[in-house]
Amino acid sequence: MRNLIEKETVKMSTESDSHPADVLVDVERAPSTRADAPEIDLDIFREDNVGNPHPMWATMRELGSVVYLSASDTWVITRYDEARATLADWRTFSSASERVYGEEMAALLGETALTTDPPLHDKLRGVLSEKTAPRALKQLTEQVMAHADELVAEAVEAGSIEAMEKLCQRMPVDTVADLIGLPEEGREILLPGGERMLLTFSPHSDRLVPGMPSVEEFANYIVTMTNREVLRPDGWGTAILDAVDDGRIRQQDAVPLMSSYLIAGMGTTVHTLGFYLNNLAQNPAAWAALKADPTLINSGFEESVRVDGPAQMLYRAATRDVEVGEHVIPEGRRIIVSIGSANRDPRHYSNPDTFDIHRNPVDHLGLGYATHGCVGQGLARLEVKAVISALLRRVATLEPNGPVEHSSHVPGFAGITRLPISLTSV
């Protein structure tokens, strides 16, 4: 058996990394004979672990860079260097849905940029590449900033708000629905239906059963919306249908592709914004630093995604016997890449559990990496920056106003369901 990418992982001396080649150095060495990994009988999908995954990740991370979950016959990659290398090697660690989730769940998910490998992945992702490119997003800046300013103005007037409802949910849902070109009527299904669809990525189908009516309702809505008669002619949805007509993608790819962009564009951004607001509200010094130097907005975004990213894990399957961190993962086995654990790995980040607005950890894995890096991350950054910028202009103090409630119903996904905050006007 061969070591991961025939390379040995070496620790970097700095937290910022713009050269992935520096993380993995080619070396010739004899393959390890160890085929065992630390084993733990732990249900990582239990609600208390989903609601607060970080103690669980810390325990597993200290056991080893690879941990075997006996309850679900799954290997978990826990440390930063190994996680990053895994995400960079799609040939060895496949995202193809049939390999990862099995045939039944793969049929439900369909083939999207999230559930395929190149070259099909590249073809599907390329459909909206022009729409999500920096040049295209730049043209949206004024519109997004204006909408954010309206929402923040309403929040400041109210004084005390439940921020998930008043800011975090409204901004991404309105923006993405407009970009897709969806009609105003029926949009209320988007957020709850999209979050329920995230359950389909879990290997534990028992969690999916209570939410199936919402999943089916959302799926039917997407099928109905994948129609030129209801979509705005210049929207992303029409661009997907154009790709079908041009022969770039198949007819059966249109609905899953539409669904994946809606889910990824809304749910992740909703909670990314929620965690950023919570980190600022819980850390008065960070809010004061941001008020004094608004250029820290981007650093704060990256740090919040690092310490509290919504996506806590990504699923892969081994296409061959592969050695990771001196432990052999057999071909065909399911792998969880714990990006939530990797992003708090003390081997890579100092004081990893601390939100440090000056850190600027641009090498975090919270938005994926390499081939499967989040296609909508440019839009997410634009939306979050717009809201935080509006708050800086209009708000003097930002403080907690009650207990924060965290999501615990979507395995592998962290979120906030209730975020009460108080705002005082400048």
Disulfide bonds with the S-S distance in Angstrom:
none
